[in-house]
Amino acid sequence: MRMRKKKHSAERIARCSGLLIQDPTACFGAEETIFGGRRPLLLEIGCGKGDFCVELSRRSPDSGIIAVERIPDVAMFALEKATAAEGRPDNLRFIIGNAEYLCDWFAPGTFRRIYLNFSDPWPKKGYFKRRLTSPAYLERYGTLLEPGGELFFKTDNEPLFDWSLEQFGAAGLETLYVTRDLHSSDLCAGNIETEYERRFAADGKPIFAAGVRFPAKTETGSEAADGDR
Ligand SMILES: C[S@@+](CC[C@H](N)C(=O)[O-])C[C@H]1O[C@@H](n2cnc3c(N)ncnc32)[C@H](O)[C@@H]1O
């Protein structure tokens, strides 16, 4: 997402500081304190201007939601949207930072579900490690998610989608759903549209979506029996 530098962004972000986690490394091992023990915890990576996470927080009042965005001037809009939202959500917090460092911020097994919405495609081959569905990121998600935790992914980019499905398969993830036209499918019920999604759908582009489940692991790394979940 490219945009002109915004004026007074530091002041505007500071005005929303109640919803911002200033030092995400302080979360590690103290996750219970973020939302007063509220569970499950859900994570959106690359939240952009916040349409999705603000609506998710409204629809999931019993969950705690963390939204990560690496560009401060973009995160500023998300923070302002959440701050202005009716009832100002008490189950939503933002981190301005790069998702690469998530494992330094949160202990293993913190999240029930991770959402990736219209992640940057990084089409050049040499940049594939930056894609949020690359093997290195999937390994991080495997650490951050609870046993049997889920990853929900939406994109307009078919090559990225196909490549991501390959990575999910190679990582041994269980497919929960796959659609190449979310808006025409039954899966659309309950869908929360993002800013990018609205734009692509208005241009008549199909929306690709997939949900996968990470293995339920025991401490020793072997598959857990059903009763252990
Ligand atoms: C194409 S935009 C989509 C925004 C929003 N999810 C939507 O669907 O409207 C992708 C966003 O992900 C953010 N992003 C990309 N890589 C990231 C990373 N490694 N850590 C945090 N945010 C990231 C970008 O800054 C950008 O705002």
The ligand as a MOL file (V3000), in Angstrom:
LIG
                    3D

  0  0  0     0  0            999 V3000
M  V30 BEGIN CTAB
M  V30 COUNTS 27 29 0 0 0
M  V30 BEGIN ATOM
M  V30 1 C -2.8650 -4.8760 0.1440 0
M  V30 2 S -3.0180 -4.2400 1.7250 0 CHG=1
M  V30 3 C -4.5430 -4.9490 2.3240 0
M  V30 4 C -5.1000 -4.2130 3.5020 0
M  V30 5 C -6.3550 -4.8480 4.1500 0
M  V30 6 N -6.0430 -6.1340 4.7340 0
M  V30 7 C -7.4770 -4.9650 3.1600 0
M  V30 8 O -7.7690 -6.0890 2.7510 0
M  V30 9 O -8.0880 -3.9510 2.8430 0 CHG=-1
M  V30 10 C -1.8170 -5.2100 2.6340 0
M  V30 11 C -1.4200 -4.5780 3.9580 0
M  V30 12 O -0.5740 -5.4900 4.6500 0
M  V30 13 C 0.4760 -4.7580 5.2600 0
M  V30 14 N 1.6100 -5.6830 5.4300 0
M  V30 15 C 2.2710 -6.3210 4.4450 0
M  V30 16 N 3.2710 -7.0710 4.9520 0
M  V30 17 C 3.2420 -6.8970 6.3010 0
M  V30 18 C 4.0300 -7.3820 7.3630 0
M  V30 19 N 5.0560 -8.1900 7.1500 0
M  V30 20 N 3.7110 -7.0110 8.6230 0
M  V30 21 C 2.6740 -6.1770 8.8550 0
M  V30 22 N 1.8840 -5.6680 7.8700 0
M  V30 23 C 2.1650 -6.0250 6.6130 0
M  V30 24 C 0.7660 -3.6460 4.2640 0
M  V30 25 O 1.4340 -2.5670 4.8540 0
M  V30 26 C -0.6340 -3.2940 3.7860 0
M  V30 27 O -1.2290 -2.2770 4.5710 0
M  V30 END ATOM
M  V30 BEGIN BOND
M  V30 1 1 1 2
M  V30 2 1 2 3
M  V30 3 1 2 10
M  V30 4 1 3 4
M  V30 5 1 4 5
M  V30 6 1 5 6
M  V30 7 1 5 7
M  V30 8 2 7 8
M  V30 9 1 7 9
M  V30 10 1 10 11
M  V30 11 1 11 12
M  V30 12 1 11 26
M  V30 13 1 12 13
M  V30 14 1 13 14
M  V30 15 1 13 24
M  V30 16 1 14 15
M  V30 17 1 14 23
M  V30 18 2 15 16
M  V30 19 1 16 17
M  V30 20 1 17 18
M  V30 21 2 17 23
M  V30 22 1 18 19
M  V30 23 2 18 20
M  V30 24 1 20 21
M  V30 25 2 21 22
M  V30 26 1 22 23
M  V30 27 1 24 25
M  V30 28 1 24 26
M  V30 29 1 26 27
M  V30 END BOND
M  V30 END CTAB
M  END
